[in-house]
Amino acid sequence: MCAQKKPKSPGNLAEIPFQQVLEALVDEKKPFHPRYLYPFSDLEEDELRVLAETWPRVSVRRRRAILEDIEELGETNLTLSFEEFCLLAIGDSDAYVRETAVRVLGEYENDDLIHIFISLSKNDSNAEVRAAAATALGRYVFFGEIEELPENTLNQLVEHLLQVYASNEAVLVRRRALESLSYSSRDEIPAMIESAYYSGKEDWIVTALLAMGRSANSQWNAHVLEMLENDSTEIRYEAARAAGELELHESTDRLIEMLDDSDIDIRMATAWSLSQIGGEGVREALELLFEETEDEEEADFIEQALENLEFTEDMELFSLIEVPEEDGDEDLDDFEDELEDKEP
């Protein structure tokens, strides 16, 4: 895998002179207009050079705000690529700027980023940055498991994360390492997840549930079902997500009940999980929630969940009507015989 160049925003936004952007960047008397973010996509070498010279002159407050805006813009406009910009920002003196830049870079698929994330997860002075880098490595563990990374690269990556997990690192960094490791098929991972689950500590239980969902392993079904009843909002949230990832049909009734939860994040996580599981009563429950909600963001999300439910239902229908392989082979043989009979 390698990074792909994406076009800058269409229209006159891309035609803003870069020098004008730089001047606006350091002019603290005026707000930094959102239109100036677009030229930061797909920076050319000369633009990167002058930006690197200008960036330290920008206030920390503005640097943080710009990275936050870029993170949000990158999520909503997939034609933009801020990879070069964020590679510059990971060298920032401010830890929050570095952390946000790592999160943005974590959304790109570029093997060249692996060694950068490994280095940051080991060497950055700030635990939040190291944790963000450990999280970013999870994407590449997944790619390795589906054989889109060389095996030796995957092994090096997993060994690094195992070392982080087993070290005296900050708890947050060790948790993020385990969450990334949960994509791995290595034999020692399930015992690590189980240890986190039985730790009695809420933060580690949350990590265990996230890892269970990522593992796609039905051995965790009973644990996830149990945690759907937990008093902790964060634990119930991760349990709801895990139930969807595991397509846990036994959780459907409880998840439908959780659509009435007072916490909007739990309701949305539950709605999405129900859309992944499908089954009797799910569509009706989601449609009722859509009708009753007064929150625009929640309504938009439920619409997406209903669309995903339609996909789930189509896949279930397809699996029911799919011709068994042995029968399909016989039908194909008969068809070929008919064609041969018709040949002159």
Secondary structure in CASP SS format (residue, H / E / C, confidence):
PFRMAT SS
TARGET T0000
AUTHOR 0000-0000-0000
METHOD secondary structure of the structure
MODEL  1
M C 1.00
C C 1.00
A C 1.00
Q C 1.00
K C 1.00
K C 1.00
P C 1.00
K C 1.00
S C 1.00
P C 1.00
G H 1.00
N H 1.00
L H 1.00
A H 1.00
E H 1.00
I C 1.00
P C 1.00
F H 1.00
Q H 1.00
Q H 1.00
V H 1.00
L H 1.00
E H 1.00
A H 1.00
L H 1.00
V H 1.00
D C 1.00
E C 1.00
K C 1.00
K C 1.00
P C 1.00
F C 1.00
H C 1.00
P H 1.00
R H 1.00
Y H 1.00
L H 1.00
Y H 1.00
P H 1.00
F H 1.00
S C 1.00
D C 1.00
L C 1.00
E C 1.00
E H 1.00
D H 1.00
E H 1.00
L H 1.00
R H 1.00
V H 1.00
L H 1.00
A H 1.00
E H 1.00
T H 1.00
W H 1.00
P H 1.00
R H 1.00
V C 1.00
S C 1.00
V H 1.00
R H 1.00
R H 1.00
R H 1.00
R H 1.00
A H 1.00
I H 1.00
L H 1.00
E H 1.00
D H 1.00
I H 1.00
E H 1.00
E H 1.00
L H 1.00
G H 1.00
E H 1.00
T H 1.00
N C 1.00
L C 1.00
T C 1.00
L C 1.00
S C 1.00
F C 1.00
E H 1.00
E H 1.00
F H 1.00
C H 1.00
L H 1.00
L H 1.00
A H 1.00
I C 1.00
G C 1.00
D C 1.00
S C 1.00
D C 1.00
A H 1.00
Y H 1.00
V H 1.00
R H 1.00
E H 1.00
T H 1.00
A H 1.00
V H 1.00
R H 1.00
V H 1.00
L H 1.00
G C 1.00
E C 1.00
Y C 1.00
E C 1.00
N C 1.00
D C 1.00
D C 1.00
L H 1.00
I H 1.00
H H 1.00
I H 1.00
F H 1.00
I H 1.00
S H 1.00
L H 1.00
S H 1.00
K H 1.00
N H 1.00
D C 1.00
S C 1.00
N C 1.00
A H 1.00
E H 1.00
V H 1.00
R H 1.00
A H 1.00
A H 1.00
A H 1.00
A H 1.00
T H 1.00
A H 1.00
L H 1.00
G H 1.00
R H 1.00
Y H 1.00
V H 1.00
F H 1.00
F H 1.00
G H 1.00
E H 1.00
I C 1.00
E C 1.00
E C 1.00
L C 1.00
P C 1.00
E H 1.00
N H 1.00
T H 1.00
L H 1.00
N H 1.00
Q H 1.00
L H 1.00
V H 1.00
E H 1.00
H H 1.00
L H 1.00
L H 1.00
Q H 1.00
V H 1.00
Y H 1.00
A H 1.00
S C 1.00
N C 1.00
E C 1.00
A C 1.00
V H 1.00
L H 1.00
V H 1.00
R H 1.00
R H 1.00
R H 1.00
A H 1.00
L H 1.00
E H 1.00
S H 1.00
L H 1.00
S C 1.00
Y C 1.00
S C 1.00
S C 1.00
R C 1.00
D C 1.00
E C 1.00
I H 1.00
P H 1.00
A H 1.00
M H 1.00
I H 1.00
E H 1.00
S H 1.00
A H 1.00
Y H 1.00
Y C 1.00
S C 1.00
G C 1.00
K C 1.00
E H 1.00
D H 1.00
W H 1.00
I H 1.00
V H 1.00
T H 1.00
A H 1.00
L H 1.00
L H 1.00
A H 1.00
M H 1.00
G H 1.00
R H 1.00
S H 1.00
A C 1.00
N C 1.00
S H 1.00
Q H 1.00
W H 1.00
N H 1.00
A H 1.00
H H 1.00
V H 1.00
L H 1.00
E H 1.00
M H 1.00
L C 1.00
E C 1.00
N C 1.00
D C 1.00
S C 1.00
T H 1.00
E H 1.00
I H 1.00
R H 1.00
Y H 1.00
E H 1.00
A H 1.00
A H 1.00
R H 1.00
A H 1.00
A H 1.00
G H 1.00
E H 1.00
L C 1.00
E C 1.00
L C 1.00
H H 1.00
E H 1.00
S H 1.00
T H 1.00
D H 1.00
R H 1.00
L H 1.00
I H 1.00
E H 1.00
M H 1.00
L C 1.00
D C 1.00
D C 1.00
S C 1.00
D C 1.00
I H 1.00
D H 1.00
I H 1.00
R H 1.00
M H 1.00
A H 1.00
T H 1.00
A H 1.00
W H 1.00
S H 1.00
L H 1.00
S H 1.00
Q H 1.00
I H 1.00
G C 1.00
G C 1.00
E C 1.00
G C 1.00
V H 1.00
R H 1.00
E H 1.00
A H 1.00
L H 1.00
E H 1.00
L H 1.00
L H 1.00
F H 1.00
E H 1.00
E H 1.00
T C 1.00
E C 1.00
D C 1.00
E H 1.00
E H 1.00
E H 1.00
A H 1.00
D H 1.00
F H 1.00
I H 1.00
E H 1.00
Q H 1.00
A H 1.00
L H 1.00
E H 1.00
N H 1.00
L H 1.00
E H 1.00
F H 1.00
T H 1.00
E H 1.00
D H 1.00
M H 1.00
E H 1.00
L H 1.00
F H 1.00
S H 1.00
L H 1.00
I H 1.00
E C 1.00
V C 1.00
P C 1.00
E H 1.00
E H 1.00
D H 1.00
G H 1.00
D H 1.00
E H 1.00
D H 1.00
L H 1.00
D H 1.00
D H 1.00
F H 1.00
E H 1.00
D H 1.00
E H 1.00
L H 1.00
E H 1.00
D H 1.00
K H 1.00
E C 1.00
P C 1.00
END
